């Protein structure tokens, strides 16, 4: 079942590996597992590649903590693919490794080391890692640490870690935009709201076998592509297809609302059309989740008046509140996670509470992300009974 994951996209030029560090390199990337197990497998992605991707060698090991290239002595293990140490992944595809016997703890950190003999023909990755990775020339996948490596805050070519967990274990998928991706959270701190939700599950004896997989993408929109594929296009790969998934929490819409009026005012008709299209998109997501037997929960859109990036006016906030009213209404989603109520300022509900504001009036602070995690009803989203 899925214990960690990241949504894939084409890295923007400033977030891509530079040509001098893209081929004949070792990438050591640290990921934070939500749930542990006794066997592990890793999915390597070439989703957006235009040519086959060759992985010359791959290792995994327990990491002592985030932010370091060191691994726990004695925990290093080679990954194999159909018994081979190397794998060639076709353009547009992703491959799981063979399972490896490795005991990983709940909430533990895993180092994934890939040797790429040649640069990927169009990189696939996740720029918003909020986690330090390391790149070094040559093949060093089995080294105890990567002395002299370059530190980067991105992930490349890795999309999933599955663990062999107890039979009653299950996964909740959090899909959304930069607020789910954890923008403004502490690098290497694992303080995004899905991280803090996973910690709540681990601390609850009745729900400790629930993993949380974060598939947020910065700038993501329901209807249109942005820095990554739109939510409608990626919903299958990033949510429905996660191993062991029983529930999905959707938090999207702020970028649709903000982008429409970022550079010029929108007419009332344009706002109404977009509002109806966002709600229509949510209806389609609900249908698709139910067709797969998954529960789907709507996250209310958090306030963002005061944002210097989007500078929304009263009409935009009215649309936000109208969409939230639809999300809250019975008969649509299987339930509601009221993120809006959790982080808004009661005196100024169109704005984030100052204590929960990272400073840009759009993204929550670490404390705001904690409040969002606390808003999730654990017993409800971890439910495995059919709808």
Secondary structure, DSSP 8 states (H G I E B T S, - for coil): -EEEE---B---GGGS--GGGTSSEEEEEEEE-SS-EEEEEEEEE-TT-SS-EEE-EEEEEEESSTT-----TT--EE--BTTBS-EEE-TT-EEE---EEEEE-TT-EEEEEEEESS--SS--EES---S-EEEEES--TT-S--TT-EEES-EESEEEEEE---TT-EEEEEEESHHHHTTTS-TTT--SHHHHHHHHHHH-TTTTTEEEEEEE-TT--SSS-SSS--HHHHHIIIIITSTTEEEEEEE--HHHHHHHTTSS---HHHHHHHHHHHHHHHHHHHHHHHHTT-EEEEE-----TT-TTT---HHHHHHHHHHHHHHHSTTSSSEEE-HHHHHEETTEEEEE-GGGB-SSSSSB-HHHHHHHHHTS-HHHHT--S--
